[in-house]
């Protein structure tokens, strides 16, 4: 993966899920209310897993949800793609042990940072990194913010969080 330009499928699923959640909340609907509008009969827990990016949406399901929300699927997708291109607005919950297991060339300094963090705080395997922290790390480790954020997004857990 070219970390400067690509976002993992998992990270993109989270971003798209957040756009669906925002559209639902903009309508003032709960998950249950949205699910009641869907002909497929999915449950609110399934919708929750889509919104959190735990499960990936099929195109058919994505279009169905978009229609129910009264938002063009292309609009939701465009918003998600825009955010995926620029991870600068997201905090990332990064699994340090997963970073250490990675072998991509060029990111040795990030793995060294993860190893040092785990050495100093062995119980802290997952860190929530705010956008400003990622920006400072990028400057210190000689990466662009986009490159470092895209790389770290590969090792996120749970969800992408806006500050």
N, C-alpha and C positions, 0 to 999 in steps of 0.2 A: 504494500500500500504506500502511496506517495503521501506522507503525512501532511505536506504543505497544502494539498488540494482535496484530499478525500476525508470523509467522515465514515466511521464504521456503520454497518447496517444497524447495529444495536443503538448507537448514538442517534442515528437518523430516526429510528422508530420512536425514540423518546421525544425528539423534537416535534415530529408529526403528531404524536399523542398529545403533547402540550398544546398544539394548535387546535386540535379537536376539543380539548377541555376548555380552552379559552372561548371558542365559538359556542360551546354548550353553555358556559357561564354567562356569555354575553346575551343569550336568549333568556337567561334566568332559570334555566332548567337544571334539575338534579339528574344524576345518571339514570335513575329509575324513570324519570319523565322522558328522557331521550330514548331509552330502550323500548318504552311503550309505543314510540312512533316508528320503530323499525319492523319491517315485515319478516325479518329473518328469525326473530324470536330469541336473540342472544340475551344473556342475563347481564345484570348490572356489574357482576364481578368480571365478566369477559370485557365489558366496556372499560372498566377500571384497568384491566391489564393492557388494553390498547392505549389508554391515556398515559400510562406509565411506561410504555414502550417495552413491556415484558413480553407481549405477544405482537407479532407483526401482522398488519392488516393485509388481507387480500385486496385487490383492486375493486372487486365487486362490493365487498363490505365497506371499503373506504367511500365509494360513490354513494352507497346506501345511507351511510351516516351523514355525509355531506348534504345529500338531498333533504334528509330529515331536519337538518340544522338550517336549511335554507341558504346554504353557502355553496358556491360552485367548488367542486372538488379541485379544479385547477387553481382557484384562489388559495385554498388551504395548502395545497402542495407548493405553490409559489412562495408562500410565507415560510413554510418549513425549509424549503431549499435555500432561501435567503439566509435564514438563521444558521443552517448547516455550513454555508460558505464562510460565515463569520461567527465563530464560537466565542467571540470576545464578550458577549453579554451573559455567558453561562458560568456558573460555578460548577466545578467538576468534583465528584466524589470518587477519588482515585484509589484503587487497590494497589498498595505498594508491592505486595508479593507478586502480583501479576506483572508489574513493571519489571521486577527482577528476573522473571522467567523469560522475558522477551529477549530476542537476540538481534533485533534490527540494527544494522550498521548506522553509525552516526549519533546514536543516543546513549552512548556509554556514560556521559556525564549525568544524564537523568537517572540511569540505573545506579550510579554512585550516590546520587542524592537520596534515592529511595533506600538504598542499603544503609546509609548513615542515619536516616530517620528511624528505620527499624532498629538499628543498633541502640540509638538513644532512647527510643520509646517502643520497646518490643510488643507491647499490647495494642499499639495503634497501627493496625494494618491498613485501615482506610482513612484517608484524609479528605476533608472538604476544602478544596482550593478555590478561593474567590478569584474573580477575574483579575483584580489588581495583583494578587499573589502570583498568578500565572504570568502576568506581564513582567513582574520583577524577576521571576525565575528565568524567563526567556532572555531578558537582558543580561542577567548574570551568567547564564549558561551559553550565551551567544547563539540564540535561536530567534527567529521572528516569533511574535506572539501566536500567529496563525499556525505555524509549524508545531510549536510546543503544545498548543491547545488541541490540535487535531491528534497529535501523538497520545497525549494523556487521555483523550476521549476514548481511545481504544481500551482503556483499563478502568473505565467508570463502572460503578456499581449502582444499582437501584435506579436513579434518575438524574437527569440534568436539572440543575436548579438555577433559576435566575436570582440575582442578589436581592 
